[in-house]
Every structure is written in structure tokens, then in C-alpha cells.
Amino acid sequence: MDRRVDLSIAVVLVVAGLAWLYGASLIRRTESVDPIGESGFPIALGLLFVVGGLIIAVRVALSLRRSHQPAADGVDNTDEDAHPVSAKRPLLIWGACALWVLALEPIGFLLATPLLLAAELWLLEFRRPIPLVSVALVTTIALFVILDILLKVSLPVGPLAPFAGRVRL
Amino acid sequence: MELFFSAFTNGVALLVDPVLLVIIFLGTLWGVLGGGHPGGSATLTLSVMIPLTFLMTPIQAVAFLLAIMVGVNYGNSIPAVLLGLPGTPSAFLTAIDGYSLHRKGQTGLALGIMFVSSLAGQFLSIFAFVALVVPLALLTYAFLAPEYFALYFLGLVTVISLLGRDLLKGYISAGIGVAFSLVGTDPMSAVSRYSGQVQELRTGLEPIPILLGLLALSELLRQARQVYTYETFEGTINLRFPSRAQLRRCFVAILGGSVIGTLTGATPGAEATAGAVISYNQARYWSKHKEEFGKGSIEGIAANEAAQNAAQAGDMIPTLGLGIPAGGTSALVLAALLIHGIIPGPLMLRQTPEMLYAAVAGMLGATVFLVFIGWPIAKVMARVVSLDRSAVMAIVLLLILVGVYSLDQSVFSVGVTLVAGLVGYYMRQYGYSVAAAALGNILGRGLEKYLRGGILLMQNDPVAFVTRPVTAVILLLAIGFIVLGLVQSYRLRRAV
């Protein structure tokens, strides 16, 4: 792991802590006898993020100056040694999931889900066209049947509402 | 004493319900299959099924979740033996000795020892679970807000002190979990906090979407960094069950593993892996065949398997008895129970002992099922080619998202899971503990409520708050763990 990213995360923590403290200052206080009050815990938490983030930032900066090594210590490397690592892939998959969330209600589960699965499988290098399409379609239909039809969990159907209405009956 | 015996009799009585039996069977089977897939992990296997529990009664849900846990702990060692890849981290020592035996053509011996010791560990630990959890019911009337605050605080610092290599990152991780729990209505005055103009934030964030993001989605994103297929062993597979002499040789290792596993499992933060490692070393110390350890020792497999299976029941002692999860997976179980309206702790044991009976039924039923199906499943899995890792990951990811959506049919909840998943992914990558964050999220609200409620109860006198005898003892214990964590963290930093 890169120590410079570790440093960036510490800085993000400090900024997030300051934002959290600002949020705490906006909390309305009631006239109760509670000495800690509504903002006591949030303030303590904000201070933990700011002070903790600063300590980590200073610690990482000092170790960077000492060793000039970009690798962060105290972090377990959980990647398998024998296989190449892609740092972009998890973010692309996360992005595909975020698009699925945004598309779920407008275009419905039956259209959004095969697209998400196909994108995920493609990103995970499962690229044989027939198995890819089969897994995407079969999983989507199986989930729809189990959840929507059998378990009565209403899934959004978007433009396929007339068709889904007949299937649900 | 009465509750001790009634826990067993009523637990067994629940097993005559055919619907519950089917639910326990399905939970066990799912657990074995999920745990039996490399990288499946207890968290992922459990996560996918949590939304389904909301279609069940609370008793069925408790039994189902615990049956899954039993199944996972059995199944996780099957790929450890067959592929050298543990299904969950606690099976990594089985991967060393079991896989060595498999490569020598003694697959049946490894799987057989695993089968017997897993079940023995499970059975013994269920009795220990009831024996240790029942006395906690006596705490119902001794515990007021200050004691609960101290207990929640202890649960949090123990996990942080025992889990992390970097104590400061551990506390920040817990803080991140607590921060999620502070959004929404104030527990004492109903004032809205951090919700802005967002309607969905007014009532607060439910723990399940956050925990599934922090624990399950982040793990999948981490696994997605690499794409590969598992290498399978091409040699002959001998599936002969171990002989009586071989099983007798493992007796001490199984017994030691079961005791150590239960006790370490019951310690928040220690979890199954610690119990498995301690038991393995203990078995090596007691063994007459020390040279075999690491090269295919059946005693090593026995100790490791008994311990990691026993740890699962041990895990449930603080989770159900005190409402303090011992780790990330039990935090998920706790969150699921909270959504069912069950608040684990001494009061639950006294007022709704049916949940304790359901826990016993789930663990006992699953173990009995494993007696019959465990060995055939292990033999079948020895011959089945492993599933495509990429396809499994894609489907599990989808199941988690759809599962969260099905909780309240809200895309907002899925969004919360995605945000928590991304936060959890970076936490994992840079040494921040997601288990501590999960615990912080589960305990955060109670921590604040009991601190403020307790101070009010003591008429705003903080000294009276901390000097109540039970509170003082628990807080001193917590301080002890903080010091232990500091020393450990300092030593590790110096060693690097």
C-alpha cells in the first residue's frame, strides 16, 4: 500500500472531522437538564477524527521523510502474490452498481439488472458471450421470480409494468 | 439452573416443528455451500440471506442465522483441504495440514478428521454456550444505564485492542461506525441531527444497509482487485474415512480445541482465528508427533477444526447474552435481530427466553443435520470442480444489493450500502478495521443513550456514575484493554 494514499486519507479524515464539527454546531439544543446534550457526542467524534487524522498524517509524513519508501506500514497486504492487481476494477464495479441504483426505478429491475450483471462479469474478465448473457438473464429472471412473484417483494418494473402485471397475476 | 435445563429441553422441543426443521436444514446447507466456496466468508454467506429472514418469525430467523453460521464453520475447511484455500481465515491452518494430506492422496483422512472434530467442537460448545449465557440473565436487575454504558464501552475497546495493529486507526474506525449511527433523531430529545433537508435521514440510518456495505460489499470490492481461477489438484482422491485409532489419537486435540475455541470465541475481538491458532499450538505442545505439524498432522487439523467450530457458539455468548457482538459477523446477526425487534441482552434472556431456545435449536439442529449430511457433502465437494470465481462474485454482489432493496423497497438504502461499501473498501486497504466500524455502528447509539441517561440518573454526578461497583469494575477492565492495546501497538511499531 502506498503511504502517500495513507497520508491523503489522514488529510481527508481531518477535513471530514472539521465538517462533522461544523455539523455539530448546527444541531439545535433543547432546554433539557442533560449536561452532555444533543451535540456532545458529535463534538467528541469530530475531535477524534481531527486529532486522530492529524496524528496519522504527521506519523506518515515523518516516516516518508525518514525512509523515502512509498509503501505504507501497519497495513496487511491481502492481495494474492501470483496474480496481477487492478486498483481501478473495484471502482468501476462500484460505479456500475451506482448506475444500477440510479436506473432501478426509471427502467426497472428486469432491464437494469442484466445490464449490471453483464457489466460486472465483463469487468471481472468473464467474457465468453453466451455464458455471460446466460448468467445475466437467468440470474435476473430467477431473482425476479423468487422475490417479486413468490415472496411478494415488489421490485420496480419501469416500462415493463404491463408485462410484469400479467406475470404477477 | 432452571433456565439452563429449559434452554435444552425447549430448544429440542422447537425441533419438532417441521417448518423450523426445514429452515434449519436450508440454513445449514447454504452455510456449508457458502463457507465451502473459497473467499465465500461467513460475512458474505450470512449477508446474502439476512433480507430473507424478514419473511420469517423471530424464532425462525434466529435459528436460521445460527444454522448458517454452523454450516459456514463446517464448510470453510472443505476448500482448505481440497484447494489449500481456506473458505474463511480461521481455516488457514487446516489449509496447511489438510492440503498436505490431500496432496499425499489422503483426502479422506483429512476430510474425516475435519468432519469429526468440527461436529465434536460444535456439540461441546453448545453446552458451554448455554452454561455461560444463562447466568447473564441474572444481570437483568443489576444493570442500569451506567452498567450498560460501561459494558458497551468495554465491548468496543476490547475489539479495537485485540483486532488492530494500529490502535489509533482502530478508534477512528469505530468512530466512523458511530458517526453513521448518530445521523437522525437524538435518542434523548428527538432533535434531528445531520439530516439536513433529506427526509430519509430524519429517522436515522438502519444498521443492516450500513453493515452489509462495510463488511460484505467492501470485501467483494477487495476481492475484485484480482481475477483468477482456483487451481485444482489432479491426483487420485482417496476418500476412506479415518480409522478408530486415528480418531482416538485426536481426542485430546479435539477436547482442548473445543474449550479454547469456546472461550476465545466469547471474547469480543478474539474471534475464531485466534482460538484456532492457540489450539493448534497447544495441540503441537501436547502431541507425540510434533514433527508432523505443518506437513499433514491430523491432530493439528483436529485442534483447529474443533476450536473454530466451538468459537462460533462462544461468539454468541456476548452477542445474545449481553448484546455485544464479538466481531463483524456477530454484529450482522445482532443487527438482523434488532430489526426483528429483538434486543439481545440479559433482559431478552429473562423476558423472551424463546430466543435462547431458538438459538439452541438452530445450533443443535444444524449440528445434527451435519452428522448426516456433512460427510456426504464433503465427499461430493471433493469431486466437484470449483465454481467460476468471477460469476460467483458478480451474483453475490447483486444479491446483496437486491437484498438491501427488499428490506424497505428503497433505493436510498441501497445507496447507503454503496457509500458504506466504498468507505469500507478504503478502510480495508489502509489498515482501518471494518469490524470495529461495524461494532461502532451497532453499539454507538446505545453508548450515547446510556451515557446521557446514566448521568441524568445519577443527578448529573459523573463521579457517582463511574463509582457504581459493577460500572467501576467493567470500566477498569476496559482501561486494562486500552493499555494492552497501546502496549501491543507500540511493540508492533517497534518491530517493523
Interface residues (C-beta under 8 A of the other chain):
Chain A: M1 V5 D6 I9 L13 W20 G23 I27 R28 R29 T30 S32 V33 D34 P35 I36 E38 S39 G40 F41 P42 L45 L48 F49 G52 G53 I55 I56 A72 D73 G74 V75 D76 T78 D79 E80 A82 H83 P84 V85 S86 A87 R89 P90 I93 W94 C97 A98 W100 V101 L102 L104 E105 T113 L116 L117 E120 L121 L123 L124 E125 F126 P131 V135 T139 L143 L147 L151 V153 S154 L155
Chain B: L52 L55 R165 D166 L168 K169 Y171 I172 G175 V178 A179 L182 D186 M188 S189 V191 S192 R193 Y194 L221 R222 A224 R225 Q226 V227 Y228 D388 S390 A391 M393 A394 I395 L397 L398 L399 L401 V402 Y405 S406 Q409 V411 V414 G415 L418 G421 L422 Y425 Y426 R428 Q429 Y430 G431 E448 L451 R452 I455 L456 N460 L492 R493 V496
